[in-house]
Amino acid sequence: MTAVTRQDQNQCAILTLNRPEVRNAMNDDIVSGLERHLDTIDGDNTRAIIITGEGKGFCAGTDLKEMLALGYEGYQQRIERMHNLFKRLREHRCISIAAVHGAALGGGTELAAACTFRIATPSALFGLPEILLGVMPCYGGTQTLTRLIGESRALELMLTGRTLDSAEALGIGLINRIADADQDIMAAALGFAGETTRFSSVAQQAIRRAATSALDLPFEDGLEAEKTQAAIVFASEDAREGVSAFLEKRQATFRDR
C-alpha cells in the first residue's frame, strides 16, 4: 500500500496520507512519501498542494511504536528530518492547503501548521497532546503555533494538551476556514485553491517571503525585505501584463500561474 498517494486536479496536487487503519499516524513511509512527492512537484506545473488524510482522520500524529524503536540518536535524526520537510513545505513555491477532517493531533497539527492555509470540516479536532505522554511537540510546533496564534495561546495548548474543535481553532486563527456542513472537504479545499491559482505565482511568492520576514526581522529590516520583493515583482512579465490589462479594461493572462 502506498503511504502517500497523489492525484492531480486543476493544477493542484492532492497528497493523501494513506494509513487509515492507524488514523494516518506518521511513520517513515509517510515521511518518505511526502518527500518524494515534493521532489516531483518541484519539477512540474503544479500551482497548489492539498494535503489530506484517508479514512476517518487527517493525521493522529507520530507513530508511537516506531518512535520508541528509533532510540535516542534515531529520534534526533527524525526530528531534524521533519524540520527539514516542514520547512520545505512552508517555503515551497506552491501554496499548500491542509484539508482537515477528523483528528489532526500532535504531528498532525504540526503538519497542518506547516501549510500556507488550513481548512477544516466542522467536526475536525486539533491539539498538541504530547505533554500527556511526558514528551513535547518537536516537528516545529513550538515555533509555528506560536507564530500562528501567539505565545500565550500556543503555550496553553502545549502545556495542557487539550483539544480544540474547528470553531475554536478558527476563532484563535489556527485555521483559515470551516467548510460548510454539507460540503465535501476536498471540494472546499479545491475551491480555496482556485482562489489563488489564477493569480501570478511571482507576486504570490514575493508576498509570502515579505510576510515571513515580518516574523523574523526588525520592522525596518522587514520594510527593506518588502522593497526588495516588490522590485522583483515589478520587473516581472506578470506585473506588466497585470497593469496593462487593468488599464485596457481586460482580463489579465499571467504567464507564471
MIKOLPA-266670 format. One record per residue (C-alpha): residue in one letter; x, y, z. Coordinates in steps of 0.001 Angstrom, whole numbers, padded with zeros to 6 digits, always signed. Example, Ala and Ser with C-alpha at 12.3 -4.5 7.8 and 13.67 -1.06 7.14 Angstrom:
<pts>
A+012300-004500+007800
S+013670-001060+007140
</pts>
This chain:
<pts>
M+000000+000000+000000
T+001291+003440-000925
A+001676+005527+002225
V+001051+008844+000424
T-000964+008934-002782
R-001153+011717-005344
Q-003990+012900-007548
D-003949+015963-009781
Q-006860+018300-010406
N-006964+021890-011657
Q-003196+022395-011236
C-003445+021069-007672
A-001515+018078-006386
I-003683+016297-003815
L-001444+014358-001431
T-003343+011900+000762
L-001824+010264+003828
N-002839+006638+003405
R-002628+004715+006680
P-006305+004840+007647
E-006048+001832+009955
V-003979+003972+012382
R-005626+007324+011574
N-002688+008167+009285
A-000113+008237+012078
M+003170+009429+010598
N+005841+006820+010120
D+008903+006568+007900
D+006802+005558+004889
I+004625+008677+005136
V+007628+010938+005631
S+009381+009383+002622
G+006197+009674+000563
L+005818+013377+001283
E+009480+013983+000473
R+009194+012050-002784
H+006071+013885-003932
L+007604+017268-003154
D+010602+016252-005275
T+008277+015526-008194
I+006228+018697-007705
D+009432+020747-007804
G+009744+019894-011492
D+006169+020121-012763
N+003490+022783-013279
T+001610+022273-010016
R+000312+025532-008522
A-001089+024337-005210
I-000600+021379-002885
I-003506+019988-000884
I-002689+017597+001963
T-005403+015439+003484
G-005871+012054+005134
E-007560+008843+004039
G-010373+007422+006143
K-011734+008934+009334
G-008993+011381+010214
F-006316+013753+008919
C-003344+012582+010975
A-003207+011265+014540
G+000423+012336+014969
T+003597+010297+015169
D+003538+006523+015042
L+004497+005952+018685
K+005646+002362+018238
E+008070+003402+015529
M+009183+006400+017586
L+010134+004204+020568
A+012045+001843+018291
L+014193+004673+016935
G+016206+005167+020087
Y+017751+008474+021145
E+020013+009051+018127
G+017398+007866+015679
Y+014798+010151+017236
Q+017084+013164+016935
Q+017609+012323+013273
R+013855+012002+012759
I+013254+015419+014319
E+015834+017019+012030
R+014274+015278+009040
M+010798+016518+009970
H+012104+020044+010492
N+013583+019973+007004
L+010410+018529+005473
F+008077+021046+007087
K+010434+023941+006329
R+010435+022840+002727
L+006644+022787+002718
R+006409+026258+004304
E+008846+027745+001802
H+007696+025848-001282
R+006878+027827-004417
C+003397+026250-004322
I+000771+027406-001887
S-000193+024493+000381
I-003551+023790+001987
A-004231+021312+004786
A-007713+019843+004262
V-008519+018539+007734
H-011285+016151+008694
G-011446+014144+011875
A-008441+014431+014168
A-005253+016386+013491
L-003290+015771+016672
G+000343+016199+017632
G+002361+015898+014441
G-000909+016187+012518
T-001472+019697+013858
E+002195+020482+013194
L+001823+019277+009602
A-001269+021439+009131
A+000529+024419+010663
A+003389+024000+008180
C+000965+024541+005293
T+000168+028005+003955
F-003537+027623+004763
R-005788+025298+006745
I-009422+024435+006034
A-011418+022004+008180
T-014748+020259+008497
P-016994+021414+011360
S-016214+018200+013273
A-012415+018359+012908
L-010247+018361+016028
F-006835+019913+016683
G-004381+019618+019535
L-000856+019033+020771
P-001291+016307+023408
E+002400+015419+023727
I+002520+016718+027321
L+000093+013951+028295
L+002756+011419+027280
G+005599+013214+029003
V+007119+014481+025748
M+006845+017702+023738
P+005960+018899+020230
C+009120+018680+018152
Y+008164+018855+014483
G+008227+022651+014553
G+005069+023101+016616
T+006677+025263+019305
Q+007662+027688+016544
T+004831+027562+014004
L+001980+027547+016535
T+003498+030453+018452
R+003703+032438+015233
L+000194+031493+014137
I-001779+032054+017333
G+000562+033875+019702
E+002705+032748+022608
S+000016+032630+025289
R-002466+030520+023317
A+000267+028254+021952
L+001628+027616+025432
E-001860+026860+026727
L-002348+024189+024065
M+001090+022669+024543
L+001108+022737+028348
T-002423+021388+028843
G-002680+019059+025852
R-006320+019992+025374
T-008163+019501+022090
L-009865+022241+020056
D-012848+021912+017763
S-012967+023730+014435
A-014940+026688+015771
E-012364+027458+018453
A-009491+026784+016051
L-010976+029341+013652
G-011530+031841+016445
I-007879+031830+017520
G-006502+031856+013978
L-005237+028293+013849
I-007316+027580+010736
N-008498+029858+007956
R-011930+028457+007154
I-014524+025890+008145
A-016167+024052+005257
D-019952+024053+005099
A-021511+021132+006957
D-022828+019607+003726
Q-019671+020280+001705
D-017022+017677+000953
I-013711+018783+002443
M-011863+018162-000809
A-014342+020251-002786
A-013865+023020-000229
A-010071+022769-000464
L-010109+022796-004271
G-012376+025831-004199
F-009986+027561-001825
A-007048+026653-004062
G-008907+028019-007074
E-008992+031419-005420
T-005190+031521-005564
T-004074+029620-008671
R-005454+032216-011103
F-003001+034867-009918
S+000683+035442-010640
S+002904+032987-008807
V+005747+035529-008947
A+003704+038010-006921
Q+002405+035337-004564
Q+005855+034013-003726
A+007158+037535-003145
I+004245+038345-000826
R+004873+035174+001172
R+008591+035937+001522
A+007914+039507+002631
A+005244+038427+005111
T+007558+035800+006595
S+010222+038459+007126
A+007789+040288+009415
L+008094+037370+011846
D+011860+037177+011817
L+013245+040684+011237
P+013098+044057+012974
F+010491+046347+011405
E+012913+048470+009394
D+014667+045383+008043
G+011274+043938+007159
L+010495+047045+005122
E+013749+046546+003233
A+012765+042951+002532
E+009386+044165+001267
K+011094+046686-001021
T+013371+044001-002438
Q+010498+041623-003145
A+008368+044396-004652
A+011179+045251-007062
I+011410+041621-008173
V+007679+041539-008839
F+007671+044909-010630
A+010331+043673-013051
S+008334+040574-013985
E+006309+039978-017137
D+003290+039257-014953
A+003409+042766-013485
R+003482+044340-016928
E+000608+042145-018036
G-001460+042820-014922
V-001104+046600-015070
S-001677+046697-018826
A-004788+044539-018516
F-006196+046837-015834
L-005594+049946-017916
E-007039+048274-021015
K-010062+047001-019041
R-009478+043348-019889
Q-008769+040133-018009
A-005083+039608-017276
T-003385+036471-018556
F-000483+035746-016249
R+002313+033636-017646
D+003584+032333-014302
R+000343+030917-012964
</pts>
